[in-house]
């Protein structure tokens, strides 16, 4: 019996039985992957609206800001209109009823009626409409609140504005894959066919590169600079077009100050009062859907999630006595996960975005979907077997000529959390 036991064959840990014959694969034809939702921003942009059949890969868009939203005049030299917002400078100012405020809206002086002004805005004269006399001063701000015309007077001087133009380009994406004819024929573990595996992998790579380009891509002229030279990058193979992504567009053409601010860099001392003020600016242009989408890095999502979860009075919530109302994780109909952040001014749909990693981990990109679209110059293609006829390999390629259209830059925002 002892001899039989000593000669009993077992699985062992070396030799042919271990190296060649044992099958360690519990599910030999299943391979797990990270990043199942690789491109939520691309998905949203494409589903918001795709414009195809374009006449040119570099495209222009008209936009218009209603001037009556905010009509102000700023004085210098006491009676000279140095600048204006939402209205032309000239004889058209006659008859305007204005509140007069000190610089930075420090205090209200009263209400005046503009009775005369030169075409260049100099020599402004006025009548006081408030009980106390108003003395105009350098840097005073005149807020237009209406117009009051004399009985029997002729029609006042008219004025008008013009449309503005912004632009962008599509860019050519090519993602190739290649295997030998011998490997093509082989039957393998893990994935039984290597060509099929590579096609799936490169499809995802093609998609994530479009996602990153739509988020981070840049061109030398932005979206409202020198249109004539937008195609300014030359290589040995020819001119290269590139689309301007949403983050560089906001950073280049947005504002870090004032009521039109749409770039927010929150410091370690960020508090509830600052949050309310920032959300007021972000939601001053509310889309018809009533909710804005915010694409977030893991750090930004974690910031909202951790509020109030530490002790010692060091967190946002500890300092303000406020607890963030962040909904449970849900699944959007477009196929990505999201959570809803309730703010005093509106609802933010927070969408975790794998591309927002590394230096963008704490970024939150808030978009107005109505001012964002998918530009498609040529339909995307899967180009199979593009190798030479006598080559003993298979080469395929994913091809796209696409970009992102961005308008009304102030309706989008970027917030960098602590």
C-alpha positions in Angstrom: 0.0 0.0 0.0 2.8 2.4 0.8 4.4 1.7 -2.5 1.2 2.4 -4.4 0.7 5.7 -2.5 4.2 6.8 -3.4 3.6 6.1 -7.1 0.2 7.8 -7.2 0.0 10.4 -10.0 -1.0 13.9 -9.0 -1.5 17.3 -10.7 2.0 18.4 -9.6 3.6 21.8 -10.0 6.1 21.3 -12.8 6.7 19.2 -16.0 4.6 18.6 -19.0 1.4 17.9 -17.0 1.7 21.3 -15.2 3.0 23.4 -18.2 1.1 22.0 -21.1 -1.9 19.8 -20.1 -3.5 21.7 -17.2 -6.2 24.3 -18.1 -6.1 27.1 -15.7 -8.6 29.3 -17.5 -12.0 29.2 -15.7 -13.7 31.0 -18.6 -11.2 30.7 -21.5 -13.2 32.8 -23.9 -14.1 35.7 -21.6 -11.9 38.7 -21.1 -12.7 41.5 -18.6 -12.2 45.1 -19.5 -12.1 48.4 -17.6 -14.0 51.5 -18.7 -17.2 50.2 -20.0 -18.5 53.7 -20.5 -15.5 55.2 -22.2 -16.9 58.3 -23.7 -20.0 59.9 -22.0 -19.2 63.4 -23.3 -19.0 62.2 -26.9 -22.2 60.2 -26.4 -24.1 63.3 -25.1 -22.8 65.6 -27.9 -23.6 63.0 -30.6 -27.1 62.4 -29.3 -27.8 66.1 -28.7 -27.6 66.6 -32.4 -25.3 65.6 -35.3 -24.9 67.9 -38.3 -23.7 65.9 -41.3 -23.4 66.6 -45.0 -21.4 69.8 -44.2 -20.1 71.8 -47.2 -16.7 72.3 -45.6 -14.8 70.7 -42.7 -14.1 74.2 -41.2 -17.5 75.6 -40.3 -18.9 78.9 -39.0 -21.9 79.5 -36.7 -23.9 82.7 -36.1 -24.7 83.7 -32.5 -26.5 86.7 -31.0 -26.7 88.0 -27.5 -29.8 90.1 -26.8 -28.4 93.6 -25.9 -31.3 94.3 -23.5 -30.1 91.7 -21.0 -27.7 94.2 -19.5 -27.5 97.8 -20.8 -24.9 99.9 -19.0 -22.7 103.0 -19.6 -19.4 103.7 -17.8 -18.2 107.3 -17.5 -14.8 108.9 -17.4 -13.9 112.6 -17.2 -17.2 113.1 -15.5 -19.4 113.6 -18.6 -17.8 111.3 -21.1 -19.2 107.9 -21.9 -16.1 105.8 -22.0 -17.7 102.4 -22.7 -21.1 100.8 -23.1 -22.6 97.4 -22.8 -25.7 96.3 -24.7 -26.2 99.7 -26.5 -24.4 101.9 -29.0 -22.7 105.2 -28.0 -24.2 108.2 -29.8 -27.3 110.3 -30.1 -29.4 107.2 -29.5 -28.6 107.7 -25.7 -30.8 110.8 -25.6 -34.0 110.0 -23.6 -32.6 107.1 -21.7 -33.6 106.8 -18.0 -30.6 105.6 -16.0 -29.8 104.7 -12.4 -26.4 106.1 -11.4 -24.1 103.9 -9.3 -20.7 104.4 -8.0 -17.9 102.1 -9.3 -18.4 98.4 -8.5 -22.0 99.2 -7.6 -20.8 100.5 -4.2 -23.9 102.8 -3.7 -26.7 104.2 -5.7 -26.6 108.0 -6.4 -30.0 108.4 -8.0 -31.8 108.4 -11.3 -31.2 110.7 -14.3 -32.5 111.4 -17.8 -29.9 111.8 -20.5 -30.9 115.0 -22.4 -28.0 115.3 -24.8 -24.7 113.7 -25.8 -22.2 114.0 -28.7 -21.9 111.2 -31.3 -18.7 110.1 -29.7 -20.3 109.9 -26.2 -18.7 113.1 -24.9 -20.4 116.1 -23.3 -23.2 114.1 -21.7 -25.9 116.3 -20.1 -28.7 115.1 -17.9 -31.7 116.0 -15.8 -32.2 114.6 -12.3 -35.3 112.4 -11.8 -34.7 111.7 -8.2 -35.3 114.1 -5.3 -31.6 114.6 -4.6 -29.3 116.1 -7.2 -26.9 113.6 -8.8 -23.3 114.6 -9.3 -21.7 112.5 -12.0 -18.1 111.3 -11.4 -15.4 109.4 -13.2 -16.1 105.5 -13.2 -19.8 106.0 -12.4 -22.0 103.3 -13.9 -25.3 104.2 -15.6 -27.7 101.3 -15.7 -30.4 101.8 -18.3 -33.9 101.2 -16.8 -36.1 102.7 -19.5 -36.6 105.7 -21.8 -38.7 108.7 -21.3 -39.6 111.0 -24.3 -41.0 114.4 -24.5 -44.7 114.9 -25.4 -45.0 115.7 -29.1 -41.3 115.1 -29.7 -40.0 113.3 -32.8 -38.8 109.7 -32.7 -35.4 109.2 -31.1 -32.3 108.1 -32.9 -32.4 104.4 -33.7 -29.5 102.0 -33.3 -29.0 98.3 -34.0 -26.4 95.5 -33.4 -25.0 92.8 -35.6 -24.7 89.0 -35.4 -21.5 87.5 -34.2 -19.6 84.6 -35.8 -17.8 81.7 -34.1 -16.2 78.7 -35.8 -14.5 75.4 -35.4 -13.1 72.5 -37.5 -13.6 68.8 -37.8 -10.4 66.7 -37.6 -9.4 63.4 -39.2 -9.1 60.5 -36.8 -7.5 57.3 -38.0 -7.0 54.2 -35.7 -5.3 51.3 -37.5 -4.9 47.6 -36.5 -2.8 44.9 -38.1 -2.1 41.2 -37.7 -0.3 38.6 -39.8 -2.1 36.1 -41.9 -0.7 33.3 -39.7 -2.1 34.9 -36.5 -5.4 35.5 -38.3 -5.8 31.7 -38.8 -4.9 30.7 -35.2 -7.4 29.6 -32.6 -6.5 31.1 -29.2 -7.5 31.1 -25.6 -8.7 34.3 -24.0 -10.2 35.5 -27.2 -10.5 32.8 -29.8 -9.8 35.2 -32.7 -7.2 37.9 -32.3 -8.5 40.0 -35.2 -11.9 40.3 -33.5 -10.3 41.2 -30.2 -8.2 43.9 -31.8 -11.2 45.3 -33.7 -13.1 45.7 -30.4 -10.0 47.2 -28.7 -9.3 49.7 -31.4 -12.9 50.7 -31.7 -12.8 51.7 -28.1 -9.5 53.5 -28.6 -10.9 55.4 -31.5 -13.9 56.4 -29.4 -11.9 57.6 -26.4 -9.5 59.6 -28.6 -12.5 61.5 -30.1 -13.8 62.0 -26.5 -10.5 63.5 -25.5 -10.3 65.7 -28.6 -13.8 67.0 -27.9 -12.8 67.8 -24.3 -9.2 68.9 -24.6 -8.5 69.5 -28.3 -7.1 72.8 -29.5 -6.3 74.8 -32.6 -4.1 77.8 -33.0 -6.9 80.3 -33.4 -9.6 79.3 -30.9 -13.2 79.6 -32.0 -13.4 83.4 -32.5 -10.0 84.6 -33.5 -8.4 84.8 -37.0 -10.7 82.6 -39.1 -8.6 83.0 -42.2 -5.7 81.2 -40.6 -7.5 78.5 -38.6 -5.9 75.8 -40.7 -2.4 76.9 -39.6 -0.6 73.6 -38.7 1.4 72.2 -41.6 3.2 68.9 -41.7 5.1 67.0 -44.4 1.9 65.3 -45.3 -0.1 68.5 -45.6 -2.3 70.8 -43.5 -3.8 69.4 -40.3 -7.2 70.4 -39.1 -8.0 70.1 -35.4 -11.2 70.7 -33.5 -11.3 73.1 -30.5 -12.5 71.2 -27.4 -14.9 72.5 -24.8 -12.3 73.0 -22.0 -9.8 75.1 -24.0 -12.7 77.0 -25.6 -14.1 78.0 -22.2 -10.6 78.7 -20.7 -9.6 80.9 -23.7 -12.9 82.8 -24.3 -14.6 82.6 -20.9 -14.3 84.9 -17.9 -12.9 84.5 -14.4 -14.6 87.6 -13.0 -17.8 89.5 -13.0 -21.4 88.5 -13.4 -20.5 86.7 -16.6 -18.0 84.5 -14.9 -17.9 80.9 -16.1 -14.4 79.8 -14.9 -14.4 78.9 -11.2 -11.2 77.9 -9.3 -12.3 77.0 -5.8 -9.7 77.2 -3.1 -9.3 75.3 0.1 -11.4 77.9 1.9 -14.4 77.4 -0.4 -17.6 77.8 1.5 -21.4 77.6 1.1 -21.7 81.4 0.3 -19.3 81.0 -2.5 -21.0 77.9 -3.8 -24.4 79.7 -3.9 -22.9 82.7 -5.8 -21.1 80.4 -8.3 -24.3 78.4 -9.0 -26.2 81.6 -9.6 -23.8 82.5 -12.4 -23.7 78.9 -13.8 -27.6 78.8 -13.9 -28.2 82.4 -15.2 -28.7 80.8 -18.6 -31.1 77.9 -17.9 -31.7 75.5 -20.8 -35.3 74.5 -21.6 -34.6 71.0 -20.0 -34.2 72.8 -16.6 -31.1 70.8 -15.8 -27.5 71.1 -16.8 -25.1 68.3 -17.4 -21.7 68.4 -15.6 -18.9 66.0 -16.7 -16.8 65.3 -13.7 -13.4 63.7 -12.8 -13.3 61.3 -10.0 -11.8 63.9 -7.7 -14.6 66.4 -8.4 -17.3 63.8 -7.8 -15.5 62.7 -4.6 -15.4 66.3 -3.4 -19.2 66.6 -3.4 -19.6 63.1 -2.0 -17.3 63.7 1.0 -18.9 66.9 2.3 -19.6 66.6 6.0 -18.0 63.1 6.3 -14.9 64.3 8.2 -14.5 65.9 11.6 -12.5 68.7 12.9 -14.3 71.6 11.1 -12.1 71.4 8.0 -14.6 70.5 5.3 -16.9 72.7 3.2 -20.0 71.4 5.1 -18.3 71.8 8.5 -17.5 75.4 7.8 -21.0 76.3 6.5 -23.3 74.0 8.4 -24.6 72.8 5.1 -24.9 69.3 3.8 -24.8 68.6 0.1 -27.8 66.8 -1.4 -26.4 64.3 -3.8 -28.7 61.7 -5.3 -27.9 58.0 -5.7 -26.1 56.7 -8.8 -28.5 56.1 -11.7 -28.2 55.0 -15.3 -29.0 57.4 -18.1 -31.0 56.2 -21.1 -27.8 56.9 -23.2 -25.9 54.3 -21.2 -23.8 56.2 -18.7 -24.0 56.5 -14.9 -24.8 59.8 -13.2 -25.8 61.4 -9.9 -27.8 64.5 -9.4 -26.5 67.5 -7.3 -29.2 69.8 -6.1 -28.1 73.5 -6.0 -30.1 76.5 -4.9 -30.4 77.6 -8.5 -30.8 74.4 -10.5 -30.0 70.7 -10.8 -26.7 69.4 -12.0 -26.5 65.9 -13.6 -23.0 64.8 -12.5 -21.5 62.3 -15.1 -18.3 60.5 -14.1 -16.0 60.8 -17.1 -13.0 58.5 -17.5 -11.1 61.0 -19.7 -11.0 63.5 -16.8 -8.0 62.0 -15.1 -4.6 63.2 -14.0 -4.5 67.0 -14.1 -8.3 67.1 -14.8 -9.3 64.8 -11.9 -10.9 67.7 -10.0 -12.5 69.4 -13.0 -16.2 69.7 -13.5 -17.3 70.8 -17.0 -20.8 72.2 -17.1 -22.4 72.4 -20.5 -25.5 73.7 -22.0 -26.5 71.0 -24.5 -28.5 73.4 -26.6 -25.3 75.3 -27.5 -23.2 72.2 -28.3 -23.4 69.9 -31.3 -21.6 67.1 -33.2 -20.1 68.2 -36.5 -19.6 65.3 -39.0 -17.9 66.2 -42.3 -17.7 62.6 -43.5 -19.6 59.6 -42.1 -17.4 57.4 -39.9 -16.1 54.2 -41.5 -14.6 50.9 -40.6 -12.2 50.4 -43.5 -11.4 46.7 -43.7 -8.5 45.0 -45.5 -6.6 48.2 -46.6 -3.3 46.3 -46.9 -1.4 45.8 -50.2 -2.7 42.9 -52.4 0.4 40.7 -51.9 0.9 41.3 -48.2 0.6 38.4 -45.8 -1.3 40.4 -43.1 -4.6 42.0 -42.5 -4.8 45.8 -41.8 -8.0 47.5 -40.9 -8.7 51.1 -39.9 -11.4 53.2 -38.1 -11.8 56.5 -39.8 -13.7 59.6 -38.7 -13.8 63.3 -39.8 -15.6 64.9 -36.9 -15.5 67.8 -34.5 -17.6 69.7 -31.9 -19.6 72.8 -32.4 -19.5 75.3 -29.5 -21.5 78.5 -29.3 -22.6 81.0 -26.6 -19.5 80.3 -24.6 -20.9 81.9 -21.5 -23.6 79.2 -21.2 -20.9 76.6 -20.5 -18.6 76.6 -17.4 -15.6 75.0 -15.8 -15.3 74.5 -12.0 -12.1 73.2 -10.4 -12.8 71.8 -6.9 -10.3 71.8 -4.1 
